[in-house]
Amino acid sequence: MESFQACDYHLTAWNHLKLHMNPFMKVLCLDGNFYRMMDSITKSYIAAKFMDHVSESVMFVRDGTGSDRYFLGAPRHFVAEEGVVLRVVDAEPVWTRRPVSSSQVAPVLVDTKPVRIPRPPNAYILYRKERHSLVKEAQPNITNNEISTILGQAWNRESREVREKYKAMAHEIKISMLKKYPDYQYKPRKPSEKKRRMRRTACDTLTESTSPDSLGVPTPLSSA
């Protein structure tokens, strides 16, 4: 049962948003706290569902007019009338209105740095991400590498039905991403990027293994 409850996480978030939707809605408004609670995979799932609702590509933008909220909708809606989307480095795109005077429109500075499109997750990545916190709660002193080992073994023991459910979810996210980025091609990381990533992972693991809490004896996972 635990497997299916974790797998329904994305669906629960989507059902919550559907309560505020109607057939004529073209832009979805999300509370800031609700948006920040979602991980990237859940956001991709929500975007895929809303894309089916409006039948066109959609994107998330942060409200730049002062309210703590986010919008999800087709880009054309955000640039209609006096709207503009500002793409900020290492942050979500921001929607706001152009300041207009009687004689001119204030210039808008848009970052031209290309945006790196994340590789769509496979079935196991979705499975691992949803269960990572469950293993961590059961064994607070365990490292990320040990969690990966445990979840890898658990995935190998899962039933065909559970595996197919995650494969279907991964396929849906991939199709949604390809609709949004039709020219997407997977580009492996450069050697320099891989080295930085490996150093960062090694530092995180060292921090976990040398923390005061990690000196205790790990609590075994419940067999329930």
Residue, then its C-alpha position, 0 to 999 in steps of 0.5 A: m500500500e505504501s508504494f501506491q500512496a507515494c505514487d499518488y503524490h502528484l495526483t493529489a497535488w493535481n486534484h487539489l488544483k482542479l478544485h479551483m479550475n473550470p473548463f474556461m480557465k486558461v491561466l492557473c494561479l498557485d499560492g506561493n507556499f504551495y508552489r514551493m512545496m512541490d519538487s521539480i517532478t511534481k511541477s512537470y506533472i502538473a504542467a503536463k496535466f494543465m497542458d492537456h486542459v488548455s491544449e497548448s504548451v504552458m510555463f510557470v512564472r512568478d508574479g512580479t507585481g508584489s503578490d506571493r503567487y505563481f501562474l501556470g499558462a501559455p506564454r502568449h497570455f503572459v505577454a498579452e497587452e502590457g505583460v512581459v516575462l523576465r528570465v532571471v539567472d538561477a530563478e523562476p521566470v517573472w511576469t510583470r507589466r511594462p511601465v508605460s508613460s505617455s511617450q515611451v515604454a521603459p526598456v526591459l532587460v532580459d537575460t540571454k543566457p540559454v536555459r538548461i533543460p533538465r533531462p526527463p526522469n525515468a521510472y526509477i528516478l521518480y520511485r527513488k525521489e518519492r521514497h527518499s524521505l521515507v527511508k531518511e525518516a526511518q534511519p536519520n543517520i543514513t547517507n544518500n549513497e546508502i539510501s540509493t542502495i536500499l531503494g535500488q534493491a527495493w525497486n528490483r523487488e517491486s511488482r510489475e504493476v508498480r513498475e508499470k505505474y512509474k513507467a507510465m508517469a515517466h512517459e507522461i512527463k517526457i511527452s509533456m517536455l517534448k511538447k514544450y521543447p520540441d527541439y530538445q536533445y539530451k546533451p551529457r555534462k562536460p567533464s568539468e561539470k561532472k568533476r564539480r558535481m562529484r566534488r559537491t556530492a563528496c562534500d555532502t556525503l562527508t558532512e553527513s557521515t561526520s555530523p554529531d547525529s551520525l555517530g549513533v547506531p542506525t535504526p533498522l527499517s521497519s519490516a511493516 
